[in-house]
């Protein structure tokens, strides 16, 4: 049911192979290898690769980081030869954004492959430019003929498992690149700011896990420089940089971009001596600034806090992706058993935005990209109390706490007869598929829906979470270890694929292992309120 013949994929990859290989060599940070000769000349250098994000039918964001002050210049072309390129003047990159910058490309042709290259020019002498770094992305189509294919996952470099050169680093990105998706949805925990890395760790079989380490990853992140260093760390991986140059992203965030299980207004206990800064709001402000600097996100101007993470990304007539922020506007973690809860996990304003945008959507499929699951119990024992971190609290009865807000949303979807809703998430470090059915539920005023879980990308794997019966979930598939914090060397690293057929409109979800092996497949039919 692919939206384009697989025989066409090598053509695009062959186009990319030479340019991306060259880019990877040029982009290799000096700390990991010999600096190219041009770096010795004093010209600006894009050692962290390029990224594209929040691509639409006629626009896209391109990101780069320089090693010194530089003017960002982007050139685009319909071919990799860059004959008669269009040039875009970007910002001057400086220390105020950690030498990162984003340029918005406008007026692009829809449904086309866009080749781009980023040049960094000396701000005082525009003729002095560094070696260009190339990338590519497809703009979204106005029509539906070609269909849509995208991947999702989350949770990178967590629980002490960072870039291990002995196993090839973040290998999962190589497997994802082979599928040649239209975009990648990262469902949060892009970094583990609260997870320092050590040079080695002992594995259960007696072998040793080895991490690439940096100064910023030697302690929990508190300063802006430390948060920036956490985002920069992942870009040391060759696989990730190559993937970024090939596949545009839609990025959301969750707790580990700041601190495990954080919520607004939280004050870190005095007994947690890792943190000198005790205000989580202060830490979250620094984290969001670094997040906005290191990812191309259309609603977050780099280096500023007047934006938001939640947004809707439209991918032609077949797909709208509703990117949620279940972290910034939530109430405090608690036993989550209150009988009224207007703030919930989304906040009142975001909930109204989501209902409004869902009702306006004319897309065949409406993917709700949640950074936390709905019916899986995720406890929070950070403060030594039986608090709840996500939505479900384990009481299978009528909705309580944050479940009340989800019940309101599900009721709205039913009564507005909104078709084609599918929930995608990560967070729990295993992969599973849950079907929610009112005939099994304590709350029944909703239509059936599916929730698919994937991840981690490169982090500890954990046993399957308990289910909460309030919304009637049935776990149709799960793969998870029986032990906690299984390293990536032990497997259990996952990503998911969504493939929407351009002809029939059928949506196929595949849950995949690290090497791309398909574990589970579910096909859904278009035009239905629930299924």
C-alpha positions as CSV (number, residue, x, y, z in Angstrom):
1,X,0.0,0.0,0.0
2,X,3.0,2.3,-0.4
3,X,2.2,5.8,-1.8
4,X,5.0,5.4,-4.4
5,X,6.8,2.4,-5.9
6,X,9.7,1.2,-3.9
7,X,11.7,0.9,-7.1
8,X,11.8,4.7,-7.1
9,X,13.5,4.9,-3.8
10,X,17.1,4.1,-4.8
11,X,16.9,6.9,-7.4
12,X,16.4,9.5,-4.7
13,X,19.0,7.8,-2.4
14,X,21.5,7.7,-5.2
15,X,20.9,11.4,-5.8
16,X,21.6,11.9,-2.1
17,X,24.4,9.5,-1.6
18,X,27.2,11.6,-3.0
19,X,26.1,14.9,-1.6
20,X,25.3,13.5,1.9
21,X,28.5,11.5,2.1
22,X,30.4,14.6,1.3
23,X,28.3,16.6,3.8
24,X,29.0,14.1,6.5
25,X,32.7,14.3,5.9
26,X,32.6,18.0,6.0
27,X,30.3,18.2,8.9
28,X,32.4,15.9,11.2
29,X,33.2,17.9,14.3
30,X,36.9,18.4,14.9
31,X,36.6,16.5,18.2
32,X,35.7,13.3,16.4
33,X,38.2,13.5,13.5
34,X,40.7,15.5,11.5
35,X,39.4,18.9,10.6
36,X,39.2,19.5,6.8
37,X,41.9,21.6,5.3
38,X,39.5,24.5,4.7
39,X,38.8,24.8,8.4
40,X,42.4,25.9,8.9
41,X,41.9,28.9,6.6
42,X,39.7,30.7,9.1
43,X,36.5,30.3,7.1
44,X,33.2,29.6,8.9
45,X,32.4,25.9,9.2
46,X,29.1,24.1,9.6
47,X,30.4,21.2,11.6
48,X,27.0,20.1,13.0
49,X,25.2,19.4,9.7
50,X,21.9,20.8,8.5
51,X,18.3,20.2,9.3
52,X,15.0,21.0,7.7
53,X,11.7,21.3,9.6
54,X,8.0,22.2,9.6
55,X,7.9,21.8,5.8
56,X,4.7,22.9,4.1
57,X,3.5,23.0,0.4
58,X,5.4,26.1,-0.3
59,X,7.9,26.6,2.5
60,X,10.4,25.0,4.8
61,X,12.8,25.9,7.6
62,X,16.5,25.2,7.2
63,X,18.8,25.1,10.2
64,X,22.6,25.2,10.6
65,X,25.3,25.9,13.3
66,X,28.5,27.7,12.6
67,X,31.8,27.5,14.6
68,X,32.1,31.3,14.6
69,X,30.2,34.4,13.6
70,X,28.9,34.0,10.1
71,X,26.2,35.0,7.7
72,X,23.9,32.1,6.8
73,X,23.1,31.7,3.1
74,X,20.9,29.1,1.6
75,X,20.7,28.1,-2.0
76,X,18.0,25.9,-3.4
77,X,17.6,24.0,-6.7
78,X,15.4,21.4,-8.3
79,X,18.6,19.2,-8.9
80,X,21.7,18.4,-6.9
81,X,23.8,20.1,-9.6
82,X,22.6,23.5,-8.3
83,X,22.5,25.0,-11.7
84,X,20.8,28.4,-11.5
85,X,20.2,28.2,-7.8
86,X,17.8,30.5,-5.9
87,X,19.7,32.3,-3.1
88,X,18.2,33.1,0.3
89,X,19.9,35.5,2.7
90,X,19.7,34.2,6.2
91,X,20.6,35.8,9.6
92,X,24.0,36.5,11.0
93,X,24.9,33.7,13.5
94,X,26.4,34.8,16.7
95,X,26.8,33.9,20.4
96,X,23.3,35.1,21.3
97,X,21.9,31.9,19.6
98,X,25.0,29.8,20.2
99,X,25.9,30.4,16.5
100,X,22.8,28.6,15.3
101,X,20.3,30.0,12.9
102,X,17.2,29.2,10.8
103,X,16.2,30.5,7.4
104,X,12.6,30.2,6.1
105,X,12.4,29.3,2.4
106,X,9.2,30.6,0.9
107,X,7.5,30.3,-2.5
108,X,8.7,26.8,-3.1
109,X,6.9,24.5,-5.6
110,X,4.5,22.0,-4.0
111,X,5.1,18.3,-4.0
112,X,8.7,18.7,-5.3
113,X,12.1,17.5,-4.2
114,X,14.0,20.6,-2.9
115,X,17.8,20.4,-2.9
116,X,19.5,22.9,-0.6
117,X,23.0,23.9,0.4
118,X,24.0,26.1,3.3
119,X,27.0,28.4,3.0
120,X,28.5,30.3,5.9
121,X,30.1,33.6,5.0
122,X,32.5,35.8,7.0
123,X,30.2,38.7,8.1
124,X,33.0,41.2,7.3
125,X,34.0,39.6,4.0
126,X,31.1,37.9,2.2
127,X,33.6,36.4,-0.4
128,X,35.1,34.2,2.4
129,X,32.7,31.3,2.7
130,X,33.1,27.9,4.2
131,X,32.5,24.6,2.4
132,X,28.7,24.2,1.6
133,X,26.7,21.5,3.5
134,X,23.8,20.0,1.5
135,X,20.5,18.6,2.3
136,X,17.1,17.8,0.7
137,X,13.4,17.6,1.5
138,X,10.1,17.2,-0.3
139,X,7.4,19.9,0.0
140,X,4.0,18.7,0.7
141,X,1.7,18.1,-2.3
142,X,-1.6,19.9,-3.1
143,X,-2.9,16.6,-4.4
144,X,-3.2,13.2,-2.9
145,X,-1.9,11.0,-5.7
146,X,1.5,10.2,-4.2
147,X,0.3,9.5,-0.7
148,X,2.2,10.2,2.5
149,X,4.7,8.2,4.5
150,X,6.3,9.3,7.8
151,X,8.0,7.8,10.8
152,X,7.8,8.6,14.5
153,X,9.6,7.7,17.7
154,X,11.2,9.5,20.7
155,X,13.6,9.2,23.6
156,X,17.3,9.7,22.7
157,X,20.4,9.2,24.8
158,X,18.5,8.4,28.0
159,X,19.3,6.4,31.2
160,X,23.0,6.7,30.6
161,X,23.1,5.2,27.1
162,X,24.7,7.8,24.8
163,X,26.6,7.5,21.5
164,X,28.5,4.2,21.6
165,X,31.0,4.0,18.7
166,X,31.5,0.3,19.3
167,X,28.0,-0.5,18.0
168,X,27.9,2.2,15.4
169,X,26.3,5.0,17.3
170,X,22.6,5.8,16.8
171,X,22.1,3.0,14.3
172,X,18.3,3.3,14.2
173,X,18.6,6.5,12.1
174,X,20.3,4.5,9.3
175,X,17.3,2.1,9.3
176,X,14.8,4.9,9.2
177,X,16.6,6.7,6.4
178,X,16.3,3.6,4.2
179,X,12.5,3.9,4.3
180,X,12.9,7.4,2.7
181,X,10.0,9.0,4.6
182,X,8.4,12.3,3.8
183,X,9.2,13.5,7.4
184,X,10.0,12.3,10.9
185,X,7.9,13.1,13.9
186,X,10.0,13.1,17.1
187,X,7.5,12.7,20.0
188,X,9.7,14.2,22.7
189,X,12.7,13.5,25.0
190,X,15.1,14.7,22.2
191,X,17.7,15.0,25.0
192,X,18.1,13.9,28.6
193,X,19.2,17.1,30.2
194,X,18.9,15.3,33.6
195,X,20.9,12.3,32.5
196,X,24.6,12.7,32.7
197,X,26.8,10.2,30.8
198,X,29.8,8.4,32.0
199,X,32.6,7.1,29.7
200,X,31.7,3.4,30.4
201,X,28.9,1.3,31.9
202,X,28.8,-2.3,32.8
203,X,26.4,-4.5,30.9
204,X,24.6,-7.7,32.4
205,X,26.7,-10.0,30.2
206,X,30.0,-8.7,31.6
207,X,30.8,-6.5,28.6
208,X,31.3,-2.8,28.7
209,X,29.2,-0.1,27.1
210,X,31.3,2.9,26.0
211,X,29.9,6.5,25.6
212,X,31.3,9.4,23.7
213,X,31.3,12.1,26.5
214,X,31.4,15.9,26.6
215,X,31.7,18.4,29.4
216,X,28.1,19.4,29.2
217,X,27.0,15.8,29.5
218,X,29.0,15.2,32.7
219,X,26.3,16.7,35.0
220,X,22.6,17.6,35.0
221,X,21.9,20.7,32.8
222,X,21.2,23.9,34.7
223,X,22.8,26.7,32.7
224,X,21.9,27.8,29.2
225,X,25.3,26.6,28.0
226,X,24.7,23.1,29.5
227,X,21.3,22.8,27.9
228,X,22.8,23.9,24.6
229,X,25.5,21.3,25.0
230,X,22.9,18.5,25.5
231,X,21.3,19.3,22.2
232,X,24.7,19.6,20.5
233,X,25.8,16.2,21.9
234,X,23.4,14.2,19.7
235,X,24.7,16.0,16.6
236,X,28.1,14.2,17.2
237,X,26.5,11.1,15.7
238,X,27.1,10.5,12.0
239,X,23.8,8.6,11.5
240,X,21.7,11.4,12.9
241,X,23.4,14.1,10.9
242,X,23.0,12.1,7.7
243,X,19.3,11.5,8.6
244,X,18.8,15.2,9.3
245,X,20.2,16.1,5.9
246,X,17.8,13.7,4.2
247,X,14.5,13.8,6.2
248,X,12.7,16.9,7.5
249,X,11.4,16.8,11.0
250,X,8.4,17.8,13.1
251,X,9.7,18.1,16.7
252,X,7.8,18.2,20.0
253,X,9.2,18.1,23.5
254,X,8.5,16.4,26.8
255,X,10.0,16.2,30.2
256,X,13.7,15.2,29.7
257,X,14.4,18.4,27.7
258,X,14.3,19.9,31.2
259,X,14.1,17.4,34.0
260,X,12.3,14.1,34.7
261,X,8.5,14.5,35.2
262,X,8.7,18.3,35.5
263,X,5.6,20.5,35.7
264,X,5.2,24.3,35.9
265,X,5.9,25.8,39.3
266,X,7.8,22.8,40.6
267,X,10.5,23.5,43.1
268,X,13.3,20.8,43.3
269,X,13.7,19.3,46.7
270,X,16.6,20.5,48.7
271,X,17.7,16.8,49.1
272,X,18.4,16.7,45.3
273,X,21.9,18.0,45.5
274,X,22.5,17.7,41.8
275,X,20.7,21.0,41.3
276,X,21.9,24.3,42.6
277,X,19.0,26.0,40.7
278,X,15.8,24.8,42.4
279,X,13.2,26.6,40.2
280,X,12.0,24.3,37.4
281,X,10.5,27.3,35.7
282,X,13.9,28.9,35.4
283,X,15.4,25.6,34.0
284,X,12.4,25.2,31.6
285,X,13.0,28.7,30.3
286,X,16.6,28.0,29.5
287,X,15.7,24.6,28.0
288,X,13.1,26.1,25.7
289,X,15.5,28.7,24.5
290,X,18.1,26.0,23.7
291,X,15.4,23.9,22.1
292,X,14.3,26.8,19.9
293,X,17.9,27.3,18.9
294,X,18.7,23.7,17.9
295,X,15.5,22.7,16.1
296,X,13.7,24.4,13.1
297,X,10.3,24.9,14.7
298,X,8.0,27.4,13.0
299,X,6.2,28.5,16.1
300,X,9.3,29.1,18.2
301,X,11.5,32.1,17.1
302,X,15.1,31.1,17.9
303,X,16.3,32.5,21.2
304,X,12.9,33.9,22.2
305,X,10.2,32.7,24.5
306,X,7.2,34.3,22.8
307,X,6.3,31.2,20.8
308,X,4.8,27.8,21.6
309,X,5.6,24.2,20.8
310,X,2.0,23.1,20.0
311,X,0.9,23.6,16.4
312,X,-0.8,21.9,13.4
313,X,1.3,20.8,10.4
314,X,-0.7,20.2,7.3
315,X,0.5,17.7,4.7
316,X,-1.8,18.0,1.8
317,X,-5.4,16.7,1.6
318,X,-4.5,13.4,3.3
319,X,-3.0,14.4,6.6
320,X,-2.9,17.0,9.4
321,X,-0.6,16.5,12.3
322,X,-1.7,18.1,15.6
323,X,1.5,18.5,17.6
324,X,0.6,18.7,21.4
325,X,2.5,20.1,24.3
326,X,1.5,18.0,27.3
327,X,4.3,19.5,29.5
328,X,4.2,23.3,29.6
329,X,0.6,23.9,30.6
330,X,-0.2,21.0,32.8
331,X,-1.1,21.1,36.5
332,X,1.2,19.7,39.2
333,X,1.7,16.0,39.3
334,X,-0.5,14.5,42.0
335,X,-2.5,11.3,42.7
336,X,-4.7,12.7,39.9
337,X,-8.0,11.7,41.4
338,X,-9.7,15.0,41.6
339,X,-13.3,15.3,40.4
340,X,-12.8,18.6,38.6
341,X,-9.7,19.6,36.6
342,X,-10.1,22.5,34.2
343,X,-6.3,22.8,33.6
344,X,-5.5,19.1,33.1
345,X,-2.5,18.1,31.1
346,X,-3.0,20.4,28.1
347,X,-4.3,23.6,29.8
348,X,-7.6,25.2,28.9
349,X,-6.3,27.3,26.0
350,X,-4.5,24.5,24.2
351,X,-7.5,22.2,24.6
352,X,-9.8,24.8,22.9
353,X,-7.2,25.3,20.2
354,X,-7.1,21.6,19.5
355,X,-10.9,21.3,19.4
356,X,-11.1,24.3,17.1
357,X,-8.4,23.0,14.7
358,X,-9.8,19.5,14.6
359,X,-13.2,20.8,13.7
360,X,-11.7,22.9,10.9
361,X,-9.5,20.2,9.5
362,X,-10.5,18.7,6.1
363,X,-7.7,16.2,6.0
364,X,-8.6,12.6,5.5
365,X,-6.4,11.7,8.6
366,X,-5.9,13.7,11.7
367,X,-2.9,12.4,13.7
368,X,-2.8,13.6,17.3
369,X,0.9,13.6,18.2
370,X,0.9,13.3,22.0
371,X,4.1,13.3,23.9
372,X,2.4,11.1,26.6
373,X,0.0,8.1,26.3
374,X,-3.6,8.2,27.2
375,X,-4.5,4.9,28.8
376,X,-1.1,3.7,30.0
377,X,-0.3,4.4,33.7
378,X,2.9,6.4,34.1
379,X,3.7,7.0,37.7
380,X,5.9,9.8,39.2
381,X,7.8,8.8,42.3
382,X,10.2,11.8,42.0
383,X,9.0,13.3,45.3
384,X,8.6,9.9,47.0
385,X,4.8,10.1,46.6
386,X,2.4,8.0,44.6
387,X,1.8,10.7,42.0
388,X,0.9,10.4,38.4
389,X,3.0,11.7,35.5
390,X,0.7,11.2,32.5
391,X,-3.1,10.9,32.2
392,X,-4.2,7.5,33.5
393,X,-4.0,6.9,37.3
394,X,-4.9,3.2,37.4
395,X,-8.5,3.7,38.5
396,X,-10.7,2.0,35.9
397,X,-13.8,3.9,36.8
398,X,-15.2,7.2,35.7
399,X,-12.8,9.9,34.5
400,X,-10.8,11.6,37.3
401,X,-8.1,14.2,37.2
402,X,-6.5,14.7,33.8
403,X,-8.7,12.0,32.3
404,X,-11.6,14.6,32.5
405,X,-9.9,16.8,29.9
406,X,-9.3,13.8,27.6
407,X,-12.9,12.7,28.0
408,X,-14.0,16.2,27.0
409,X,-11.9,16.0,23.9
410,X,-13.1,12.5,22.9
411,X,-16.7,13.5,23.5
412,X,-16.1,16.6,21.2
413,X,-14.7,14.4,18.4
414,X,-17.7,12.1,18.6
415,X,-20.4,14.7,18.6
416,X,-18.7,16.8,15.9
417,X,-18.3,13.6,13.9
418,X,-14.6,14.3,13.3
419,X,-13.3,11.5,11.1
420,X,-9.9,9.8,10.9
421,X,-8.3,10.6,14.3
422,X,-5.2,8.5,15.3
423,X,-3.1,9.0,18.4
424,X,0.7,8.5,18.2
425,X,3.1,8.8,21.2
426,X,6.4,7.6,22.7
427,X,7.6,8.2,26.3
428,X,7.3,4.7,27.9
429,X,10.3,3.0,26.2
430,X,8.5,0.1,24.6
431,X,6.3,-0.3,21.5
432,X,2.6,-1.2,21.6
433,X,-0.8,-0.8,20.0
434,X,-3.9,0.0,22.0
435,X,-7.5,0.0,20.8
436,X,-9.9,2.1,22.8
437,X,-13.5,0.9,22.8
438,X,-16.5,2.4,24.7
439,X,-18.1,-1.1,25.2
440,X,-15.2,-1.9,27.4
441,X,-15.0,1.5,29.1
442,X,-16.3,3.2,32.2
443,X,-16.7,6.4,30.1
444,X,-18.6,5.6,27.0
445,X,-19.4,8.9,25.2
446,X,-16.7,8.5,22.5
447,X,-16.1,6.6,19.3
448,X,-13.4,3.8,19.1
449,X,-9.8,4.9,18.3
450,X,-6.3,3.6,18.1
451,X,-3.2,4.7,20.0
452,X,0.2,3.6,18.8
453,X,3.4,3.8,20.9
454,X,7.0,3.6,19.8
455,X,10.5,4.4,21.1
456,X,13.0,4.5,22.4
457,X,15.4,5.6,19.7
458,X,18.6,5.2,21.9
459,X,17.7,4.9,25.5
460,X,16.9,2.3,28.2
461,X,14.0,0.0,27.4
462,X,11.4,-0.8,30.1
463,X,8.6,-3.3,30.8
464,X,5.1,-2.6,29.4
465,X,3.0,-0.1,31.4
466,X,-0.2,-1.1,33.2
467,X,-3.5,-0.2,31.4
468,X,-6.2,1.9,32.9
469,X,-9.8,0.8,32.0
470,X,-11.5,4.2,32.0
471,X,-11.5,4.5,28.2
472,X,-11.6,0.8,27.5
473,X,-8.1,0.1,26.1
474,X,-7.2,-3.3,24.8
475,X,-3.5,-3.9,24.2
476,X,-3.5,-5.6,20.8
477,X,0.3,-5.8,20.5
478,X,3.3,-5.1,22.7
479,X,7.0,-5.7,22.7
480,X,8.9,-4.8,25.8
481,X,11.6,-6.3,28.0
482,X,10.9,-7.9,31.3
483,X,13.8,-6.1,32.9
484,X,14.2,-2.4,33.4
485,X,16.7,-0.1,31.6
486,X,17.8,-2.6,29.0
487,X,20.6,-0.9,27.0
488,X,20.4,-0.4,23.3
489,X,22.9,-3.2,23.0
490,X,20.2,-5.5,24.3
491,X,17.7,-4.4,21.6
492,X,14.2,-3.1,22.3
493,X,14.7,0.1,20.3
494,X,11.7,1.0,18.1
495,X,10.2,3.4,15.6
496,X,6.8,3.5,13.9
497,X,5.8,4.1,10.3
498,X,2.6,5.6,9.0
499,X,1.8,5.0,5.3
500,X,-1.2,6.6,3.7
501,X,-2.2,5.4,0.3
502,X,-2.9,8.1,-2.2
503,X,-5.6,6.2,-4.1
504,X,-7.7,4.5,-1.4
505,X,-6.8,6.8,1.5
506,X,-6.1,3.7,3.6
507,X,-3.7,4.3,6.5
508,X,-1.3,1.6,7.5
509,X,0.7,1.7,10.8
510,X,3.8,-0.5,11.1
511,X,5.7,-0.9,14.4
512,X,9.3,-1.6,13.6
513,X,12.4,-2.7,15.4
514,X,15.8,-0.9,15.3
515,X,16.9,-2.6,12.1
516,X,13.6,-1.9,10.4
517,X,11.9,-5.3,10.9
518,X,8.2,-5.0,11.0
519,X,6.7,-6.3,14.3
520,X,3.0,-5.4,13.9
521,X,0.8,-4.0,11.2
522,X,-2.6,-2.3,11.4
523,X,-4.7,-1.0,8.5
524,X,-7.4,1.7,9.0
525,X,-10.0,2.8,6.6
526,X,-10.7,6.5,5.8
527,X,-13.8,8.5,6.4
528,X,-14.8,7.0,9.7
529,X,-15.5,8.7,13.0
530,X,-14.3,5.7,14.9
531,X,-12.9,2.3,14.2
